[in-house]
Amino acid sequence: MVRFAVLGCGRIGRMHAANLARHPDASLVSVFDIAQAAAAEVAGQLGVRQAASVEEILGDAGVDAVLIATSTDTHVELIIAAARAGKAVLCEKPIDLDMARVIRCWNEIGSLDPTVMIGFNRRFDPSFAALRRRVQEGEIGRVEQVVITSRDPAPPPLAYIKVSGGMFRDMTIHDFDLARHLVGEIVEVSAHGASLIDPGIGEAGDIDAAMVTMRAASGALVHINNSRRCSYGYDQRLEVFGETGMLVAGNRRETSVEAWSAKGTQAADPVLHFFIQRYADAYAAEIAHFVACVQDRTRPSPSFNDGMQALRLADAANESLRTGRSIRITG
């Protein structure tokens, strides 16, 4: 049994806490949030202790692992403190918005040989995972092209946009990780972006629509298309094209019921609208993977390095957007 504490009781933290409480090999011991009312609500709902401080959790010998779901600017210091306390760590993405701080974080903890996993949950989506497994088994031969579509139903509030680190670090970073997961290391990035949806996003210095093309070391080409608004729901699709065929993972709906009549065929249910609904299975599988890794003392994936490399691609995309050049990835 792996004993957990959750740091951060916002939307993501609440979901993770509930998944931990349901997992047969995990025990949720305590939760903490600087917003005490939020922590009290989660603690009461799940019947666990509300910790008074992070220090209380990290000093508790009855806690084996911490799940960090706090604001991005706190991740580095919490990872360092948790690793020094001997706790396994599952941290929401990104590690940080600043590569220098990410590198400093690893320099601080690397010698401790810590168990650290970064929360790129899309790797664990059942359809995406099955697609990747079939690619690795050689079903479509050598991979030549990958298309990743990721469009949110609506933009986040402008207050969030201003502290998000920009679209590439906040939103596309999931797709950068998924691309590496599918085709390996990326060696070249070219990005285009625009503010097409909300003028306020452009005024805040960000974009709300993007297309990124990348070249992998294998030679495979990757195309990512993002939008902060999608009228028909949360659009999440993946296509991998190879020398002998293609594999496609499509959108999720509440049910697969279709209406057939003389007027034609129509899917009755719209595309799922919210990321927590769309990736509910992925989040549960992510927790299961981490719990198993802690129990078996094996390396979790996505690793700290995966988080670092996804941020490196986001930074390259920002540089490409700024300069209008393709950016080579070195080191």
HELIX and SHEET records of a PDB file:
HELIX    1   1 ARG A   11  ARG A   22  1                                  12    
HELIX    2   2 GLN A   36  LEU A   46  1                                  11    
HELIX    3   3 VAL A   54  LEU A   58  1                                   5    
HELIX    4   4 THR A   72  THR A   74  5                                   3    
HELIX    5   5 HIS A   75  ARG A   84  1                                  10    
HELIX    6   6 MET A   99  ILE A  109  1                                  11    
HELIX    7   7 GLY A  110  LEU A  112  5                                   3    
HELIX    8   8 ASN A  121  PHE A  124  5                                   4    
HELIX    9   9 PRO A  126  GLN A  136  1                                  11    
HELIX   10  10 LEU A  158  ILE A  161  1                                   4    
HELIX   11  11 MET A  167  MET A  167  1                                   1    
HELIX   12  12 PHE A  168  THR A  172  3                                   5    
HELIX   13  13 ILE A  173  VAL A  183  1                                  11    
HELIX   14  14 PRO A  199  GLU A  203  1                                   5    
HELIX   15  15 PHE A  275  ARG A  278  1                                   4    
HELIX   16  16 ALA A  280  ASP A  296  1                                  17    
HELIX   17  17 PHE A  304  THR A  323  1                                  20    
SHEET    1   A 6 ARG A  49  GLN A  50  0                                        
SHEET    2   A 6 ALA A  26  PHE A  32  1                                        
SHEET    3   A 6 VAL A   2  LEU A   7  1                                        
SHEET    4   A 6 ALA A  65  ILE A  68  1                                        
SHEET    5   A 6 ALA A  88  GLU A  92  1                                        
SHEET    6   A 6 VAL A 116  GLY A 119  1                                        
SHEET    1   B 7 GLY A 245  ALA A 249  0                                        
SHEET    2   B 7 ASP A 235  GLY A 242 -1                                        
SHEET    3   B 7 VAL A 143  ARG A 151 -1                                        
SHEET    4   B 7 LEU A 221  SER A 227  1                                        
SHEET    5   B 7 ALA A 209  ALA A 216 -1                                        
SHEET    6   B 7 ILE A 186  ALA A 194 -1                                        
SHEET    7   B 7 ILE A 327  ARG A 328 -1                                        
SHEET    1   C 2 GLU A 258  SER A 261  0                                        
SHEET    2   C 2 GLY A 264  ALA A 267 -1                                        
END                                                                             
